[in-house]
Amino acid sequence: MKNKINIKIKMFTKFKNFLPADALDGKANISVDEGSTLEDLKNLLGIGTSDFDGLVIDGTNWEIENSQVLKDGDTYSFFAAVAGG
């Protein structure tokens, strides 16, 4: 049996639909297997690989790398692309 880690997820705009049923105000706490990657998280939540364009981890913008290993206690915030003109 794998150890679990706890992470927080925040979803904005259209991504709120991907949150677990017990989420409040666009936020949820979830447990995942230790060693899980960003791709594993997206699959767990049902987010397609091209569905989002922005990722913030604990307040810092990150390039989206599906192989990135999730860290216990981190907050992952998902954003859609914003276009301006």
For each residue, the residues with C-beta under 8 A, 3 or more apart:
1:
2: 33 34 35
3: 33 34
4: 31 32 33 34
5: 31 32 33 34 36 70 71 72 73
6: 29 30 31 72 73
7: 29 30 31 32 41 70 71 72 73 74 75 76
8: 27 28 29 30 73 74 75 76
9: 19 27 28 29 30 41 45 75 76 77 78
10: 26 27 75 76 77 78
11: 15 16 17 18 19 23 26 27 77 78
12: 15 16 26 77 78 79 80
13: 16 79 80
14: 17 80
15: 11 12 18 19 47 51 52 78 79 80
16: 11 12 13 19 23 26
17: 11 14
18: 11 15 45 46 47 78
19: 9 11 15 16 23 26 27 28 45
20: 23 28 30
21:
22: 28
23: 11 16 19 20 26 27 28
24: 27 28
25:
26: 10 11 12 16 19 23
27: 8 9 10 11 19 23 24
28: 8 9 19 20 22 23 24
29: 6 7 8 9
30: 6 7 8 9 20 44
31: 4 5 6 7
32: 4 5 7 36 40 41 44 70
33: 2 3 4 5 36 40
34: 2 3 4 5 72
35: 2 69
36: 5 32 33 40 41 69 70
37: 40 41 66 67 68 69 70
38: 41 42 55 64 65 66 67 68 70 76
39: 42 43 49 66 67
40: 32 33 36 37 43 44 70
41: 7 9 32 36 37 38 44 45 70 76
42: 38 39 45 47 48 49 66
43: 39 40 46 47
44: 30 32 40 41
45: 9 18 19 41 42
46: 18 43
47: 15 18 42 43 51 52 78
48: 42 51
49: 39 42 66
50:
51: 15 47 48
52: 15 47 55 64 78 79 80
53: 64 79 80 81
54: 61 78 79 80 81
55: 38 52 61 62 63 64 76 77 78 79
56: 59 60 61 62 76 77 79
57: 60 62 74 75 76 77
58: 74 75
59: 56 75
60: 56 57
61: 54 55 56
62: 55 56 57 65 68
63: 55
64: 38 52 53 55
65: 38 62 68
66: 37 38 39 42 49
67: 37 38 39
68: 37 38 62 65
69: 35 36 37
70: 5 7 32 36 37 38 40 41 74 76
71: 5 7 74
72: 5 6 7 34
73: 5 6 7 8
74: 7 8 57 58 70 71
75: 7 8 9 10 57 58 59
76: 7 8 9 10 38 41 55 56 57 70
77: 9 10 11 12 55 56 57
78: 9 10 11 12 15 18 47 52 54 55
79: 12 13 15 52 53 54 55 56 82
80: 12 13 14 15 52 53 54
81: 53 54
82: 79
83:
84:
85:
